[in-house]
C-alpha cells in the first residue's frame, strides 16, 4: 500500500469511494449514516468533497495503483467544539468497499497519527456516525481512539473520539 498526497484531481476517485460505501451501507439497511443517494449525484456533497480536497491536507491510499481510500485532516468541523489545545482533526475518511478488510483505514489513520506527532500536536480527533448498532464508533475504538462527546446534527447522532499523541508516535 502506498499513501500519497492528494488534491482536487482526486475528487472523482473520492466520490467513487463514497458511492461504493453508500451502496454497501444501503444494502445493509444502514442508511442513517450517509443516506442512500450516491455522493456523485448530490451537488452539496460534491461541493463538500471538492472543498475539503482543496483546503485540507488530503492523502490517498493506493493498492496496486488503484485509489483505495482517502483521509483529509485539518481543523475541527464547525459543528464540533474546538479542543482547548492544538489538535489535528480527521475531517473525512472513506474507504472504497472493493478494498475492505485490507487495512486501508488503519493505514490512513496511522498516517494522521504520524502527521500529528510530526507537527507537535498532542491530540488527534475524529467524529463519526453513532447511530444504528454503533459499529463505526467501535471501529475507531479498535484503532486506539477513545469516546469523548456525543452530539446531534439535525437527527444525525454523532460521536467525537480522540487519541493522545506523543512525539514518540512519529
N, C-alpha and C positions, 0 to 999 in steps of 0.2 A: 504494500500500500504506500502510495506517495501522497503527501499533503503539500499543496502548493497555494500560493496567494491567488485569490480570486478577485473578481471585479464585475463591472457591468456586462462584459461579454459572456459571463456565466449565468445571467438571468434566465435564458431559455432552459438550461440544464436544471437550475434550481426549481423552476416552475414544474418541470417534468418530475423532479423528485417529490415535490409536494403533491402533484397529481397522483403519483403512484401510492403515496401514503394515504391520501383521501380515499382512493378507490379501495385500498385494503381495509381502512377503518370502516368504510361503508359496508363492505362485505361482512365485517364482524358485527354490524349493527351498532357501531360506536361513532355516531355522527356528532356527538356533543363537542368534541374537540375542535374540528375544523369544518363541520357540516358535510354535505355530500356533493357540493359543486366543485369541479376542478379549479384549482387556483388559476390555471392558464386561461380561463374564460371569465374571470372576475376582475373587472378593471381596478377595484380598490386593492385587491391582493397583488395584482401585477405591479401597481404603483408602489406598494409597501416593499415588495421584494426588490424592485429596482432601486428604491431609495436606500434601503439597507446595503445593497451591493455597492452603492456609490459612497455612502457615508461611513459605514462601519469597517472594521477590519475583518475581512472575509477570507476563509480558507476553504479549499475544495479538496476532499479526499478522492483519490483515483485508485481504481483497481484495474490492472491491465489496460491503462489508458482511458478508462471509462469513468466519468464523474459518478461517484458512489454516495457521496454525502457532502454536506456543507454546514459550516458554522460561521456566524457573524457575532463578533464581540464589540462592546463599546460601553457607553454609559447605561445606567438603569433605564428601563422602559418608563414612559411617562405615567403609567397607572400604578407604579410601584414607588413607595417612599425610598428616596436615595439613602444609602448607608451613611452613617456618621463618620466614615473613614473612606480613604481611597479604595475603589473596587473596580473590578472588571466584570462586566455583565454579559452573559450569553443571551444575545437578543434573538437569535434564530439558530435552530439546529434541525436539520432534516436529513433523513437517510432514504435513498432510493430503495424500495422494497426488494428489488432484484438482488440487493447485496445484504439483505437481512441476515443476522447471525454471523457476520464476518468481522465484527469488532470495529466497524466504521465509527459508530457513535462514541465508543470508548476512546478511540484514537483521536478523534476531533476534540473531545473534552480533555484528553491528555495534552493536546497542543495548547488549549486555553489555559490549563493549569501552568504549563511551562511559560506561556506568554505572561501571565500574571506575575510569576516569580521573576522573570526577566525584567519586567517593568518595576519591580519592587513593591507590588501591590499585594497586600496580605489577605484579600478577600475576593473570592470568585463566587458570583451568584447567578442563579437561573430561576426562571419561573416556568410553570407548566400547568397543563390542564389537570385538575384534581378531581374530576367527576368520574362517573361510571365506577369501575372497580378499583381505581387508584393505581393501576398498573404503571402508569408513566411516573408517578411520584416514586414508587418503589424502584423503578429503573434508576432514577437519579440517586437514590439512596444506595443502590448496589454499586455505584461507581464512586462513592465517597462523599456525597452531599448529605446535609442534614436539613430537616424541615425547620422553617422559621415561621413566617407569617402566611396565613391564609387570606385570600381576598376574593372579591367577586367583581367582575366587569359585566354589567347588564345581568344576565343569568348565567354567565360563564364562570364556574368555580376554578380558582387558581391557587397555586401553592408556590411560595418563594422558598428556595433552598439555597444553602450556602456551603462553601468549602473554605476552610482556612488554608492559606498558602504560606509556606516558609521558603526562605532563599534556597534551602536545600532541594526544593522541588524543581529547580531549574536544571 
